[in-house]
């Protein structure tokens, strides 16, 4: 069974979220939830919320957290807010505030052992 959770338009650069996601890909879901509060990055709390949302979706379907593993963690780029900083001589330096989309797909461990028919 595949469970999805997604959060869009987070005002944090994808470049800051991707190293956190790289650490989590190798872990189980329970270990990731236990580890994330100790990662001292601003994005770890944002990723933790999306993982907890995916786990809540799974429990709603009757799947326990011990049966889950990460199938995919995507950190995508969202739209950019274009702001500017006024500088001397009436000029303007652009500031791009980047946004991120986080998409987490979980799957049950039984599905990986037996394979899925497609």
C-alpha positions, 0 to 999 in steps of 0.5 A, a space after each residue: 500500500 502506498 501512502 502520500 503526504 505533501 506540503 507546498 509553498 514552504 518559504 525555505 530554499 530546497 538547497 537547505 532541505 535536501 541534505 536532511 532528506 538525504 539522511 532520512 532516505 536510509 532510515 526507517 520511518 520510526 527512526 526518522 521521527 526519533 532523529 529529526 528533533 535532534 538535527 539542528 536545521 530549520 528544515 528538520 521541523 518542516 520535514 517532520 510535520 510532513 512525515 507525521 502527516 503521512 504516518 497519520 494517513 497510514 494509521 487511518 488506513 489501518 497500517 501501523 508505523 512499524 510496517 512502513 518504510 520510505 519509498 520516496 522523499 522529494 524536495 522540489 522547487 516551488 515559485 520564487 518571491 522576487 523582492 529587492 534591496 534598494 542600493 545607492 544611485 537609485 538602483 535595486 539589487 534583486 533578492 529571490 526568496 525560494 520556496 520548496 515543495 516536500 513530497 513523502 511517499 511511504 510504502 508497507 514493507 510487505 509490498 517490497 518483499 513480494 513485489 507489486 503487479 503492474 
